[in-house]
Amino acid sequence: MIKANVISGHSRWKRFIKKPNDYLKKRLKILSKTSYFKKKNHEFSILLTNDKEMKKLNNKFRKKNKTTDVLSFPIKIKNKNSLYVGDIAISFDIIKDRSKDSNFFLEFDKMWIHGYLHLVGYDHKKMSDFQKMLRKEKLILKYFHKINLKHF
């Protein structure tokens, strides 16, 4: 089973996701039933924050003095029955802005999925890697959202 620990670092998230731990628990339960993720015993943390904090994190860890939508911090720590794969930070401000043309939950799901895939080894340094990661993101999103993801 895949497990997420959610840390709410900014109060505006609560307006959209009342119980973020429960929301992600439901999503991960669905994901854990899929063939690729069925045997994964991963644990990770998600910090729900804002642009100001994301800018600080991005500057501190990536030396980029600007905000970003999602940051991933992979680490492998073996627990008794699971593998802690790292931490993700997501900006409320960017998700909220993108959801004006879309849906808040779709945009949030895109970001945590993207971050999670980074934690488990995916990257997008080369175009072929980007396309592989994007296909995996779309596949996962289809489990949660009954939409056409062509223009993702």
C-alpha positions, 0 to 999 in steps of 0.5 A: 500500500502507498501512504502519504503524510500530509502537512498543511502549511497554508490555511487556504488549502482547507477551503478546497480540501477539507481533509487532505489526508483522507483525500489522498488516502482514497486516491492512493487506495485506488492507485494501490489496486492498479497493476503497476502500484499493487505491490508498492509499499511506499510512504511519502510526505506532502507539504501543502504550502504557498508561493512564498514558501515554494520560492524559499524552498526552490532557492534553498535546494535548487538555487532558483529564486522563483516559485514553482508548482511542485518540488520533490525531494527523493530519499530512500529510507527502509522502514519495517514494512515500507520504503519511505521515498521522500517529500513533495511540496506543492504550491496552493497559489499555482494550483488555484491559478491553473484551476481557473481553466480546469478543476482544482482537484485535477490540478492538485492530482497532477502535481502530487502524481508528478512529484510522486513519480519523481520520488520513485525514479522518473525524471524529465531531463531528456525528451524521451524521459519526459514523454515516458513520465507524462504517459504514466501521469496520464494513466494514473490521472485516468483512474481519478478523473473521467476526462479527456487528457489529450491536451494535458 
